[in-house]
Amino acid sequence: MTETLERQMIEIIATDRIDKPISSMSGKLKRRKPKLAQAIELENGGYKGDRTWCKIDEEDKQKARGMKEGVEKFENQFPKYGRILRGYIEEQRTVREKYLVFGMNDGCRITSKDYMGVMQNLGFSPAISERLYPELMDISHKLKRKRDETERSILIEQGI
């Protein structure tokens, strides 16, 4: 049991440490794509080059009203009930959250084999895992220094 639990905790910590640099890069890429796309200026509605092409598509779509807009419209049509509804929405409530809090014991480390095992569980080949490992760890260490984290947590349950 103890050895199984230790193995599970090593996998959680390795997964968490791999997630941080990948999430950080993903966030940067997601913010960058719209800026790059908006900087493209097209003449004649499109472009076709040697290796790439692009065009602008525009369409009108029906979209559901957002919660805020729906409440405002309801409040305008039914002021008395709208105020009651807004009160329900703005009312704070206590939510019970349960976390798994974890970390590494002083002087202990997760091995490259542990990290590469997690990467292989994600679908990376052993060779790709071996090549990615040093880069991911370098980014992870840089992010860790900025945050000074010795203890981490994962939300495992939420209820009212």
URVEN-V345695 format. One record per backbone hydrogen bond with DSSP energy under -0.5 kcal/mol. CO is the residue of the C=O (numbers start at 0). NH is the residue of the N-H. Records with the same first field share a line. If there is no record, write none. Layout:
CO = NH ; NH
This chain:
0 = 4
1 = 5
2 = 6
3 = 7
4 = 8
5 = 9
6 = 10
7 = 11
8 = 12
9 = 13
10 = 14
11 = 15
12 = 16
13 = 17
14 = 18
15 = 19
16 = 20
17 = 21
18 = 22
19 = 23
20 = 24
21 = 25
22 = 26
23 = 27
24 = 28
25 = 29
26 = 30
27 = 31
28 = 32
29 = 33
30 = 34
31 = 35
32 = 36
33 = 37
34 = 38
36 = 39
39 = 41
42 = 45
44 = 55
46 = 53
51 = 48
53 = 46
54 = 56
60 = 62
65 = 69
66 = 70
67 = 71
68 = 72
69 = 73
70 = 74
71 = 75
72 = 76
73 = 77
77 = 81
78 = 82
79 = 83
80 = 84
81 = 85
82 = 86
83 = 87
84 = 88
85 = 89
86 = 90
94 = 96
95 = 158
97 = 155 ; 156
98 = 100
99 = 153
101 = 151
104 = 107
110 = 114
111 = 115
112 = 116
113 = 117
114 = 118
115 = 119
116 = 120
117 = 121
118 = 123
119 = 122
124 = 128
125 = 129
126 = 130
127 = 131
128 = 132
129 = 133
130 = 134
131 = 135
132 = 136
133 = 137
134 = 138
135 = 139
136 = 140
137 = 141
138 = 142
139 = 143
140 = 144
141 = 145
142 = 146
143 = 147 ; 148
147 = 149
151 = 101
153 = 99
156 = 97
158 = 95
